Amino acid sequence: MLKFSFNKVSLLKNEANMLKFLQKFSERQLATAATQAKEDPKGGTKENMSFMMNLFRGVVQPAQVFPYPDALTEEMTEHLKMLIDPTQKFFEEVNNAEKNDDASAIEPHTLQGLRDFGAFALQVPQEYGGMGITNSQYARITEIVGGHDLGVAVTLGAHQSIGFKGILLFGNPEQKAKYLPRVATGKEFAAFCLTEPSSGSDAGSIRSRATLSPDGKHYILNGSKIWISNGGIADIMTVFAQTPVKDPKTGKEIDKVTAFIVERSFGGVTSGPPEPKMGIKCSNTTDIFYDNVPIPVENVLGGVGEGFKVAMNILNNGRFGMAAALSGTMRAVTKKAVEHATTRIQFGRRIDSYGTIQEKLARMAMLHYITESLAYCISGNMDSGSTDYHLEAAISKVFASDSAWTVTDEAIQILGGMGFMKGTGLEKVMRDLRVFKIFEGTNDILRLFVALTGIQYAGSQLKELQMAFRQPTAHLSLIMEEVTKRGLRTVGLGSTPSLSHLVHPSLSPSAALVAKSITQFGPAVESLLMKFGRGIVEEQFLLNRVANAAIDIYTMSVALSRATRSIQKNLPSAEHEALMTKVWCSEGSMRVSNNLGALRSPHHAANFKNMSQIAKNICENGGFVQPNPLNV
C-alpha cells in the first residue's frame, strides 16, 4: 500500500517540478494583487485563514465561513437597535433624495442633521469623540442609507470608509489624537486622494511627487488628483505621492509611493469645480491640485515608501460597506417592484402570477440574499479580528455592484413604462448605481485581482512543495499532508472535500454540489500554472473565468452557512432562505463547471483568439469595421 501511495505521490512530484515559474510576479503586473506574508509571533509564517486563498489550493478552510458569524453581543445588538429607528426616520422624514439630486448637493439642513446624528463619527473610537461602532453595526446603518440615497451614502463613505480610514488603520497615537476628533464632528470632511489622470487602476503609476525639504522638516508636494469624492469640501486628506527612497538591496535611489495626511490649511491646495455626473449628483466630486504644499514629516502615514500597502488596505477594509449599502438599495427597489406586481392586473390576472415575473422576482431575491450575506459575513469576520479577508472583500464589491444593477434593471422592467418615469425614483437609482462598478477598484480589475492573487498563493504553496521533493525523506510529513489536503484526482489519494458536516442535513445535497465545485477548482488552477507559467498574467480571457468560478464557490458557501444558521435558529424565514440557497447552489455549480471547462476547451480557446482579433480590428479601424448594410 505504501508503494502504491508513493507511485501516486510521484505524479504530484512531476507536477511540482514543472512549477518553477512563480518565483516572483513583477510588482507592476500584480500591483493590485500584492499580498503580505504575516509572521506568527512564535516564529514562522502564520497560516492564512482566508476561505478564498485556500480554495485556490483546492483546500477547504471553513473557519471564516462556517458557522456564519454572530458578531454582536446582546449589548451591541441593543445599542444597534437604538440607532436603527432614528436613522430610518431621518432618511424618511428629513433627507430628500430627489431634491439633493436636482440641486447636485445635499441640502444644508440635511447635512447638519447628519452631523447632529453623529453620522460622520460612526467608526471613530469613543476616546476620540466618535460613536465607535463595530463593522457589523456600521454595515447595518449603511444598509439603511443605501436604501434611501446613494449620493449621501457616497458622501459618508468617502469620509469614513476611505477618507480617514488610513488614520484609523495606520496612524500613530499622535496622528489619531490630532485628526480623529476633528473628522468626528463632520465639520471637517475627509477625502481619499489616489486617482490621477495617468493612473486609474494602476495605482503604482501615480505622478504626484513629494520631496524632502533641505531642512528635513517637510515634504513638498506637487501634483494633482481627479474625481475625488469630497474633493471640494475636504479639509483633511489622505494623499498618495511618489517619494525617493533608497533601495536596501542595491543602495540606489528609487521612487516608491508614500501616504500623507494633508490639510487644506497647509496652503497650496486648491480644488476644481464640482464635476457634473450621471449619478450620485449630491456627492461632491472634484479635481484637487497641490502646488508646493508643505507637509510636516510627522504627517507621513504608515511609513515612507509604504503608500501602496496603505492604499490597498484602506480599500480592502472598506469594501464590505459597499455591499451593505447596495443590499439596502436592492431591498428598496424590490419592494417597489413587488408592490406593483401584486396590484397590477393584466389579462385578468395579477402579474405576479405569471412565470416570467416570478422568475425575475426570485432572481432579484437571490441576488439580494447573497449580497447581504456577504456583507455581514465579512464584517463579522473583521469584528472577530480577522485580517485574511482581502479576496472576500473584493468579491463582495464585485458581486454587490453587479447584482444591484441587475436587480434595479429588473425592477424597472417589472414596472414597465411606469418604471421609466422619474416619479418612481428608480431612474435615479439606476444612474446612481452605475459608478459602483467603477470606483474603489473597477469590477474588471478586481476580478483579475481575485484570480491572480489566488493563483500567486497557490503557486507559492506549490513551490514550497517542490522544494520538499528535493529531500523527500526529510519532508515526508509535509508531502503527505499536502497530498491529503488537496484531494487531487490527478494524484488519486484524496477524496472530494466534504461540507456536509458544516451544514444542516436538509442542505447536504447542495453542499455536495459545492464540494464538487471545490474539487474541480484546485486542479484547474494548477493546470493553468503549469501551462502558462508567469505568462498567466496575460491570459485575461481565462483569468476572468477563474474569477467567476471562484466567486460562485464563495457565494454558494456563504449562502449555505447563513441558511444553516437560520434553520438551526428556527427563524421564520428559514424555509425561504433554504429555497433560495438550493436554487443558487444548483445553478452556481453548473456555472462553475462551465467556466472551468472553458479553461481547457479548444473551442473556447478558438473563440477567445477570434474575439481578440475582432477587438484589434475595431481599434485599428477607430470603430466598427463593416459599413451599413445599405452601403450608403
Salt bridges, closest charged atoms under 4 A:
ASP70 OD1 - ARG565 NH1 2.50
ASP70 OD2 - LYS569 NZ 3.43
GLU78 OE2 - LYS81 NZ 3.60
ASP101 OD2 - ARG431 NH2 2.85
ASP102 OD1 - LYS422 NZ 3.25
GLU143 OE1 - ARG140 NH1 3.77
GLU143 OE2 - ARG331 NE 3.66
ASP149 OD1 - LYS428 NZ 3.60
GLU188 OE1 - ARG182 NE 2.94
GLU196 OE2 - LYS225 NZ 2.81
ASP202 OD2 - ARG28 NH1 3.51
ASP255 OD2 - ARG209 NH1 2.80
GLU263 OE2 - LYS178 NZ 3.84
GLU263 OE1 - ARG182 NH2 3.04
GLU306 OE1 - LYS309 NZ 3.72
ASP352 OD2 - ARG350 NH2 2.79
GLU359 OE2 - ARG363 NE 3.04
GLU372 OE2 - ARG331 NH2 2.86
GLU372 OE2 - HIS368 NE2 3.71
GLU372 OE1 - ARG562 NH2 3.02
ASP388 OD1 - LYS38 NZ 2.76
ASP402 OD1 - LYS437 NZ 3.67
ASP402 OD2 - ARG447 NH2 2.80
GLU410 OE1 - LYS360 NZ 2.92
GLU427 OE1 - ARG431 NE 2.99
ASP432 OD2 - LYS428 NZ 2.48
GLU481 OE2 - LYS485 NZ 3.50
GLU482 OE2 - ARG57 NH2 2.85
GLU482 OE2 - LYS485 NZ 3.76
GLU482 OE1 - ARG486 NE 3.28
GLU526 OE2 - ARG486 NH1 2.33
ASP552 OD1 - ARG591 NH2 2.81
GLU577 OE1 - ARG562 NE 3.89
GLU587 OE1 - ARG363 NH1 2.74
